[in-house]
Amino acid sequence: MKASLPRRFLILIASFLTAGASLSSHTQTDDVPMEIVVFGKQPGPPLWRVKNGDNTMYIFARLSPIPKNITWESQRVAQVIDEADEFISEPDVDVSVSPLVMLNPINIFRGMSLSKRVMRNDNDAALKDVLPPELYARFFALKAQYFPKNRKIETYRPIVAGSQMISEVQDAADLVPANDVDKQIRRLVKRNRSIRTTEIRYDMKIEGGFKVIARRAEELMDSIPHELELSCFERMIARMEENIEEMQYRASAWAQGYIQEFKYIPLRGDADDDCTNMMMVSSEQQTINEIIAIISNQWLDAAEKALISNRTTFAVLNINELLLDDGLLAQLASRGYEVIEP
């Protein structure tokens, strides 16, 4: 089981099942001053290499979140992409429902009602009423520091409130998703007109009309064990209390190419991660397992074919997949290919 995949796919699946209920939406609040350690242009992350004789695959380590407004030196990446025969994308998932569901104007109002049901606690209980007092006090301290004006978050169930809380705190810490890095890499790939692009993507089509989708969404949220949800929420709180500087350090190390320092920062795994575990016992357990298996095999097969056929290949992987003992890079190495760390 890969540690970096389940939660990301869960958010995609859950957000589409709830017909627009976002697990990571946030309300704009005043900025909270916080020191960030990266300024100006940075060398960017070094590239991992996988060798098969004279054939080489270069792997770009994707990290998210990263420092806001970071500018990294892309010349080395651009040179590799210009010489590459093939680009292999990071594994991803597309989730879609029937166009008839999306285009029916009545479903807009149904979706709003569904979102309210699945995002909130039973009987519309407030967050403070479902959390142990000590845990709520820790949450309230973070709220007071980072997003005091966000009152709506108090109406959400723990899993939704926790995801929104992380978004708020990361915003305050000037940490943002790596969307601009993704776009820059895609622009560089597009510039090489002779390169082949292999998209590692799973198209998940949620079948049925709105009632079927609504029932599946409600079953998903109802199947999450309350104790695991509370444990996940506590883990989120702990990350924001203790690890925001760690997250900034990881982002700084990534931006500056200090992989040796980066390796000593603990990675999120799924062995003791109740945020992952609660989904792996939910009604979507089989779906998540199937998606992980399919796209993992897609990436490994594409990488192996590229190493056999191409002189030069450029690929992107989540940093966890490069550093974890059971990540995709480790699995590729187990097939006999030489892995050269930066």
Secondary structure, 3 states (H helix, E strand, C coil): CCCCCHHHHHHHHHHHHCCCCCCCCCCCCCCCCCCCCCCCEECCCCEEEEEECCEEEEEEEECCCEECCCEECCHHHHHHHHHCCEEECCCEEEEEECHHHHHCCHHHHHHHHHHHHHHECHHHCCHHHHCCHHHHHHHHHHHHHHCCCCCHHHHECHHHHHHHHHHHHHHHCCEECCHHHHHHHHHHHHHCCCCEEECCEEEEEECCCHHHHHHHHHHHHHHCCHHHHHHHHHHHHHHHHHCHHHHHHHHHHHHHCCHHHHHCCCCCCCCCCHHHHHHHCCCCHHHHHHHHHHHHHHHHHHHHHHHHHCCEEEEEEEHHHHHCCCCHHHHHHCCCCEEECC
